[in-house]
């Protein structure tokens, strides 16, 4: 296993870097913008700290996805798209440094300027910025992209556009967005909207695009070849306009990235063992320890690398749809969490090697405290006490079992909670207050063997309570459509979170998103307290206020019992061919598509 060098960022240093953020006032264009304070990299920086500017160009990799795809347009709701496409084939006005919580540097834009309170933001385009077909990126393209994606694009873009008062051209290469909401993060979000080519869609409806209508972007990679549902090949553009830009040094080193699609994870892993794939991300610590003893590993052809990070845990588990009874009753949700025998499941499936997620921001300084709510957090939540769990201010912890299969204490508690909610067992079957049997469906994506194994154990526990569950597995297209329509009772759930939570939280758990088709608020959370804490996050005027709002949001979400949490991914685990290399210095965000394949390279001398 390759040792790696991780450059730690202590909380004390982070706080020092945040001190000046509230006083950040821009009176002139700058090369970058940070949510907190000033950008860490100077205007004359050479490359990102975790990229190797001397990395050789060339070679190709093959990676795998499960399921299939029927669209190559990641900007609209219609269709299932290879998830990597949005990150590898398209660019925005500014680009992220993944070694800072949330800082952007000029990409398509050479500079950024904001009003004293970030009530507006103005970008000036680089004169050399080009689409992959060689045509220049214009202000008209920028304005069209914001307007079309904000009104007809994927729901992920709609919330931001509702906060834009106007967008206007202010010079030959400059564009200004003025906001209708006091929100310091909007200037950064504006810098991350994808920019598409307006002329490509003249007379066409972008929402009705076919598989062959691939949006033209500006990124290093373009779609070179594909076969519907089977594979997509991305090829590096030799005339990429930004190849000499400091932000792009040591980035996009591979000539070709091919994405192959497999029916399930087991088939994909066998393909990796056979040499058909260049790398494999392993999410099961027990499997990482036990099943990587095949010949390619023992010979050194395959290398195992562990990648640490400083990100919050995010939330992974089984989400309950509160739009439907009886999941709208917190006592029922609490009972279902108590019936989930985490310790036994984790020991059975991962050998107990992965710790459980304790809250949405666990593992970071943004996480709720383990004891009762501190007074400053309590002060934010008390005005909303009537809409929150009765123990939101208490020392809340997830129920833990003794590790045995019986889970007797928690099962008794689950029965008590269901009894309090008006449920009762008749002839071995749990009945709701209306007399109907308590049965529900768990929706899973076809081929996800780990989630199926979790649910198989959980289902047996529920049967002991007289609750009978149907497990339905569907292909990618049906799965995505059912999630978009909120057509499920319970489903598997994964939401990664950053060190700089902001407006995206409203899309994840805001009340407005609860009824918005295709939104990421799968649980249907509609909580005035959650909405208020999200607003406080985006309007915080000091680092302390921001952190307190995050703690309060974490507490409101966790005690709301919307998800049955499973284990956290505290370290990235990647098995890869030995001729694939990455820099020794790692970003604080660790693994991600911007890192792999973003900064990796092919060791041509190994051939």
ROPATI-833066 format. One record per residue (C-alpha): residue in three letters; x, y, z. Coordinates in steps of 0.001 Angstrom, whole numbers, padded with zeros to 6 digits, always signed. Layout:
<sites>
AlaXYZ...
</sites>
This chain:
<sites>
Unk+000000+000000+000000Unk+001560+003259-001103Unk+002293+005720+001730Unk+000970+009179+000974Unk+001734+012614+002304Unk-001310+014477+003585Unk-000877+018149+004313Unk-003032+018663+007422Unk-005023+021813+007935Unk-005540+022266+011658Unk-008712+023906+012850Unk-006689+026641+014521Unk-005093+027548+011209Unk-008473+027457+009517Unk-009895+029886+012055Unk-006934+032213+011535Unk-007585+032199+007805Unk-011262+033003+008401Unk-010793+036071+010578Unk-010862+038557+007738Unk-013727+037096+005711Unk-016436+039388+007028Unk-014398+042447+006134Unk-013644+041267+002609Unk-014503+044184+000390Unk-013591+044194-003265Unk-013033+047521-004970Unk-011139+046102-007929Unk-011012+042919-010008Unk-009190+040001-008403Unk-007799+036663-009597Unk-009868+034663-007118Unk-012576+034762-004477Unk-012954+032878-001194Unk-016022+032328+000902Unk-013895+033033+003943Unk-011175+035672+003813Unk-008787+035967+000902Unk-007714+033248-001537Unk-004744+031236-000281Unk-002953+031226-003640Unk-001343+034444-004919Unk-002097+035908-008306Unk+001138+034481-009729Unk+000617+030901-008495Unk+002104+028244-010765Unk-000249+025323-010146Unk-002676+023938-007610Unk-000837+022574-004533Unk-002001+018988-005113Unk-001227+018886-008860Unk+002082+017961-010454Unk+002822+020602-013125Unk+005524+018325-014554Unk+003215+015328-014972Unk+003582+013749-018417Unk+000683+013809-020852Unk-000501+010668-022546Unk-001954+007228-022015Unk-005513+006181-021336Unk-007585+004685-018557Unk-010763+002655-018420Unk-013164+003080-015521Unk-016502+001470-014795Unk-020040+002463-013832Unk-022950+000220-012923Unk-026224+000480-014812Unk-026424+002345-018105Unk-027175+005711-019672Unk-029605+007138-022197Unk-028433+010756-022304Unk-025191+012710-022623Unk-026716+016008-021517Unk-026053+016494-017780Unk-027800+019885-017622Unk-031457+018861-017858Unk-033652+016532-015824Unk-034461+014197-018694Unk-032484+010975-018934Unk-029707+009124-017120Unk-026235+010561-017729Unk-022758+009168-016877Unk-022092+011035-013637Unk-018507+011929-014590Unk-019525+013888-017673Unk-020541+017132-015963Unk-017158+017318-014182Unk-014799+016289-016987Unk-016332+017750-020139Unk-017589+021170-019026Unk-016197+024272-017371Unk-017370+027371-015548Unk-016157+030930-015202Unk-014045+029955-012212Unk-012503+026743-010921Unk-012127+025305-007422Unk-009019+024679-005411Unk-009878+021488-003531Unk-007241+022278-000932Unk-009335+025157+000487Unk-012859+024900+001965Unk-014389+027039-000799Unk-012163+029210-002949Unk-012375+029861-006693Unk-009784+031055-009178Unk-010284+032435-012645Unk-010883+029891-015404Unk-013008+031138-018307Unk-012965+034449-016445Unk-009664+036239-015926Unk-010985+038250-012970Unk-013844+038629-010523Unk-015132+041729-008766Unk-017891+042092-006161Unk-019848+044822-004464Unk-019025+045786-000850Unk-021506+043229+000488Unk-021365+040915-002486Unk-024720+042206-003624Unk-023377+041821-007155Unk-020548+039999-008873Unk-018852+040837-012164Unk-016686+038535-014265Unk-014381+039469-017119Unk-013864+036721-019687Unk-010422+035718-020893Unk-009892+036809-024450Unk-008462+033384-025307Unk-011383+031343-023863Unk-012696+028918-026483Unk-015257+026174-026906Unk-013976+022780-027999Unk-014923+023599-031610Unk-012542+026582-031545Unk-015151+029344-031390Unk-014725+032079-028743Unk-016694+032149-025512Unk-018717+035357-025459Unk-020735+037296-022924Unk-023836+036276-024907Unk-022962+032610-024253Unk-022598+033323-020556Unk-025896+035181-020234Unk-027748+032548-022289Unk-026298+029728-020154Unk-027411+031347-016906Unk-030888+032134-018194Unk-031620+028806-019887Unk-030214+026597-017127Unk-031870+028767-014502Unk-035302+028491-016087Unk-035296+025194-017986Unk-032292+023295-016688Unk-031897+020609-014066Unk-033445+021544-010696Unk-029952+021927-009241Unk-029693+025246-011156Unk-033117+026698-010430Unk-032625+027875-006858Unk-029690+030101-007700Unk-031475+031741-010627Unk-034410+032699-008400Unk-031978+034875-006416Unk-030691+036775-009471Unk-032339+040164-009943Unk-030697+040833-013295Unk-027786+039819-015495Unk-026246+042274-017930Unk-023266+042870-020143Unk-021037+045629-018729Unk-018217+045615-021261Unk-016900+043779-024339Unk-015905+040789-022172Unk-017582+041452-018844Unk-020891+040406-017319Unk-022518+041362-014023Unk-025094+039506-011938Unk-027036+041510-009349Unk-028766+039556-006594Unk-032140+040105-004940Unk-031150+038315-001726Unk-028442+039112+000843Unk-026283+036014+000495Unk-022483+036161+000369Unk-022162+032746-001249Unk-024072+033676-004406Unk-021007+035332-005938Unk-019141+032024-005709Unk-022053+029933-006936Unk-022276+032226-009956Unk-018667+031401-010752Unk-019468+027676-010881Unk-022365+027663-013359Unk-021473+025694-016520Unk-021075+027741-019699Unk-022540+026273-022891Unk-022556+027450-026492Unk-025660+029468-027314Unk-025431+029012-031097Unk-025608+025224-030761Unk-029163+025499-029467Unk-030572+028153-031787Unk-034009+026901-032766Unk-033672+023845-030522Unk-035126+022907-027153Unk-032284+021867-024836Unk-034718+019919-022668Unk-035728+017774-025639Unk-032174+016878-026654Unk-031584+013385-028003Unk-028670+011144-027154Unk-026750+012587-030091Unk-027292+016207-028986Unk-024194+016517-026810Unk-023713+020048-025405Unk-020527+021742-026581Unk-018268+022758-023707Unk-014873+024312-023109Unk-013166+021627-020974Unk-010075+019522-021748Unk-012202+016476-022620Unk-014899+015961-025216Unk-017073+012955-026015Unk-015275+011121-028817Unk-017305+007918-029013Unk-020172+006121-027299Unk-022546+003204-027519Unk-025844+003740-025741Unk-025853+002091-022340Unk-022495+000388-022875Unk-019572+002810-023009Unk-018511+006443-023430Unk-015042+007587-024462Unk-013729+011032-023557Unk-010665+012294-025421Unk-008358+015134-024449Unk-008535+018052-026852Unk-004972+018774-028113Unk-006042+022365-028818Unk-007542+022886-025371Unk-007589+026636-024877Unk-006431+026675-021206Unk-003597+024143-021341Unk-001065+026820-020293Unk-003223+028320-017551Unk-001757+027897-014018Unk-005080+026486-012777Unk-004751+023726-015361Unk-001100+022754-014887Unk-000868+019071-014013Unk-004586+018642-014756Unk-006175+016417-017448Unk-002977+014478-018100Unk-004564+011425-019697Unk-005256+011355-023436Unk-008329+009167-023133Unk-010868+008207-020468Unk-013251+005395-021293Unk-016274+004632-019103Unk-017631+001080-019422Unk-020985+000075-017961Unk-021723-003119-016037Unk-024850-004795-014718Unk-023728-004726-011101Unk-020762-004107-008825Unk-019692-007746-008656Unk-019413-007999-012433Unk-017502-004731-012503Unk-015065-005959-009848Unk-014449-009156-011802Unk-013700-007013-014855Unk-011167-005078-012769Unk-009547-008302-011576Unk-009284-009437-015192Unk-007472-006220-016160Unk-010330-004614-018085Unk-010468-001583-015741Unk-007626+000705-014689Unk-008852+001344-011159Unk-011596+000433-008719Unk-012935+002473-005806Unk-013677+000165-002886Unk-016331+001315-000387Unk-016313-001742+001881Unk-013466-001902+004407Unk-013915-005641+004954Unk-013686-006311+001220Unk-010623-004036+001072Unk-008939-006222+003664Unk-010107-009593+002385Unk-010690-009759-001365Unk-007607-008065-002819Unk-005408-011158-002847Unk-005713-011988-006540Unk-002573-012445-008695Unk-002381-008896-010085Unk-002167-007525-006522Unk+000390-010015-005264Unk+002559-009400-008336Unk+002465-005635-007863Unk+000605-004950-011090Unk-002255-003591-008966Unk-001506-001186-006091Unk-003768-000367-003132Unk-003795+003301-002097Unk-005627+004839+000856Unk-006529+008514+000539Unk-007347+010471+003729Unk-009455+013614+003763Unk-010910+016232+006096Unk-014464+016325+004698Unk-017604+015932+006805Unk-019067+012446+006735Unk-022150+013544+004830Unk-025084+011176+005110Unk-025288+007610+003833Unk-028082+005220+004685Unk-031759+004541+004078Unk-033927+007613+003479Unk-037572+007667+004562Unk-040107+009532+002427Unk-041934+011807+004878Unk-044424+012810+002177Unk-046105+009476+002853Unk-047736+008058+005958Unk-046611+006687+008307Unk-043128+008095+007640Unk-044506+011559+008356Unk-044643+010524+012036Unk-041276+011002+013770Unk-042158+008246+016255Unk-042415+005760+013399Unk-039128+006947+011915Unk-037511+006645+015338Unk-038861+003119+015698Unk-037441+002122+012323Unk-034038+003508+013340Unk-034129+001503+016589Unk-035002-001650+014645Unk-031951-001185+012437Unk-029310-003308+014169Unk-026326-001311+012978Unk-023647-003020+015051Unk-024667-006482+013868Unk-025036-005376+010234Unk-021685-003572+010234Unk-019899-006522+011821Unk-021473-008934+009330Unk-020776-006886+006205Unk-017667-004808+006986Unk-016122-006607+009932Unk-016912-003523+012008Unk-014037-001731+010303Unk-015976+001409+009354Unk-017357+003738+012044Unk-020989+004806+011945Unk-022082+008229+010769Unk-023179+010154+013863Unk-024582+013233+012129Unk-024589+014960+008763Unk-021331+016862+009417Unk-019664+014287+011672Unk-015904+014038+011414Unk-015477+017802+010982Unk-015588+020942+013096Unk-019027+021673+011630Unk-020584+018703+013456Unk-023066+019040+016310Unk-021580+018517+019767Unk-021976+015155+021466Unk-023594+016630+024591Unk-026537+018974+025037Unk-026774+021878+022591Unk-024435+024737+023587Unk-026282+027911+024524Unk-025513+029701+021246Unk-026848+026738+019233Unk-029862+026398+021517Unk-030636+030090+021036Unk-031018+029496+017289Unk-033240+026442+017688Unk-035520+027393+020588Unk-037738+029718+018465Unk-038602+026672+016339Unk-039020+024203+019201Unk-042632+023410+018288Unk-041579+022060+014887Unk-038527+020110+016090Unk-037921+016853+017888Unk-038403+017114+021655Unk-034778+016042+022199Unk-033173+018463+019733Unk-031450+020286+022593Unk-030500+017120+024496Unk-027411+014919+024276Unk-028786+012938+021345Unk-027063+009757+020178Unk-028118+007112+017699Unk-029367+003913+019359Unk-026649+001273+019722Unk-027116-002463+020173Unk-024983-005052+021960Unk-023868-006411+018593Unk-025959-009570+018789Unk-028536-010504+016175Unk-031440-010056+018621Unk-031053-006347+019443Unk-033591-006863+022243Unk-033364-003501+024006Unk-033783-001460+020831Unk-036538-003709+019541Unk-038464-003116+022775Unk-037980+000628+022329Unk-039170+000379+018712Unk-042322-001416+019856Unk-042950+001263+022504Unk-042621+004026+019924Unk-045006+002294+017527Unk-047481+001740+020335Unk-047325+005456+021196Unk-048052+006215+017528Unk-051230+004087+017636Unk-049883+000906+016024Unk-050655-002542+017347Unk-049848-006140+016506Unk-052716-008431+015497Unk-051978-012077+014651Unk-048296-011316+014207Unk-048892-008375+011872Unk-048316-004734+012811Unk-051339-002575+011999Unk-051488+001197+011598Unk-054078+003308+013471Unk-056384+003033+010442Unk-056320-000747+010734Unk-054167-001346+007658Unk-051118-003661+007900Unk-047851-001760+008164Unk-046041-002812+005012Unk-043756-000755+002823Unk-041340-000943-000088Unk-037589-000378-000099Unk-036420+000800-003531Unk-032869-000079-004602Unk-030788+000362-007698Unk-030219-002866-009602Unk-026757-004305-009041Unk-026044-002647-005675Unk-025143-005796-003766Unk-024029-004020-000586Unk-027323-002190-000086Unk-029218-005379-000864Unk-027230-007213+001806Unk-027974-004451+004348Unk-031670-004508+003558Unk-031861-008303+003716Unk-030686-008245+007340Unk-032847-005248+008216Unk-035953-006831+006727Unk-035646-009798+009074Unk-035541-007451+012077Unk-038668-005660+010897Unk-040513-008944+010524Unk-039984-009537+014257Unk-042054-006385+014796Unk-044749-007606+012431Unk-043646-005199+009682Unk-043285-006811+006277Unk-041144-005181+003603Unk-040984-005588-000159Unk-037577-004942-001693Unk-037733-003710-005290Unk-034658-003431-007495Unk-034903-001519-010773Unk-032502-000406-013477Unk-030868+003035-013487Unk-033485+004706-015666Unk-036433+003489-013577Unk-034593+004208-010337Unk-033827+007806-011289Unk-037342+008394-012565Unk-038895+007084-009366Unk-036601+009281-007266Unk-037418+012297-009434Unk-041131+011593-008863Unk-040581+010820-005138Unk-042251+007485-005850Unk-040800+005426-002999Unk-041266+004652+000698Unk-037641+004078+001633Unk-034523+004067-000540Unk-030753+004036-000332Unk-029252+007488+000080Unk-025871+009168-000203Unk-025246+012887+000154Unk-021660+014150+000269Unk-021128+017443+002091Unk-018354+020009+001964Unk-016417+022097+004450Unk-018347+025105+003187Unk-022063+024262+003282Unk-024281+026940+001796Unk-027052+027374-000762Unk-026895+023754-001894Unk-028301+022813+001511Unk-031653+024274+000450Unk-031729+021872-002487Unk-030808+018968-000197Unk-033266+019648+002652Unk-035107+022924+002114Unk-038911+023119+002239Unk-039168+024608-001262Unk-037326+021605-002693Unk-039559+019094-000901Unk-042210+019330-003633Unk-039938+020202-006560Unk-039737+017373-009059Unk-036211+016054-009389Unk-034899+017843-006318Unk-032374+016181-004030Unk-034566+016541-000946Unk-035588+012900-001192Unk-036884+012720+002361Unk-039327+015587+001790Unk-038001+017596+004727Unk-040176+020653+005257Unk-038920+022202+008469Unk-039012+025925+009311Unk-036005+025376+011583Unk-033943+023736+008832Unk-034858+026522+006407Unk-033851+029141+008964Unk-030503+027503+009699Unk-029700+027296+005979Unk-030458+031008+005677Unk-028180+031721+008639Unk-025391+029754+006968Unk-025537+031864+003834Unk-025897+035175+005681Unk-023417+034607+008488Unk-021227+037656+009060Unk-018464+035955+011046Unk-016757+032538+011144Unk-018235+031881+014594Unk-021763+032645+013387Unk-021251+030353+010403Unk-020024+027481+012573Unk-022865+027896+015047Unk-025430+027809+012236Unk-023840+024614+010884Unk-024009+023000+014334Unk-027674+023968+014640Unk-028518+022684+011160Unk-026737+019409+011871Unk-028677+018984+015109Unk-032051+019746+013493Unk-031428+017267+010673Unk-030003+014502+012832Unk-032708+014580+015505Unk-035337+014826+012757Unk-034650+011128+012055Unk-035054+011356+008291Unk-032365+008792+007403Unk-031163+005555+008979Unk-027390+006191+008917Unk-024833+003507+008122Unk-021053+003772+008024Unk-018841+006651+007102Unk-016154+006656+004440Unk-013368+008228+006493Unk-010739+007307+003928Unk-010813+006754+000185Unk-009730+003288-000967Unk-008520+002936-004541Unk-006980-000124-006152Unk-005256+000836-009392Unk-002754-000259-011968Unk+000786+000456-010838Unk+001547+002637-013862Unk-001077+005156-012729Unk+000495+007804-010481Unk-000687+010692-008336Unk+001097+013498-006443Unk+002294+012938-002879Unk+000523+016079-001659Unk-003183+015488-001227Unk-006012+018055-001125Unk-008040+018424+002062Unk-011065+017076+000159Unk-009204+013860-000684Unk-010532+011653-003465Unk-013054+012862-006040Unk-013449+012986-009797Unk-011459+016248-009916Unk-008591+014368-008245Unk-008993+010952-009904Unk-008670+011101-012847Unk-008160+014892-012610Unk-004502+015047-011485Unk-003391+011448-012079Unk-001036+010535-014884Unk+000137+007490-016760Unk+003764+006513-016184Unk+004843+006084-019774Unk+008246+004697-018702Unk+006481+001655-017232Unk+005420+000445-020679
</sites>
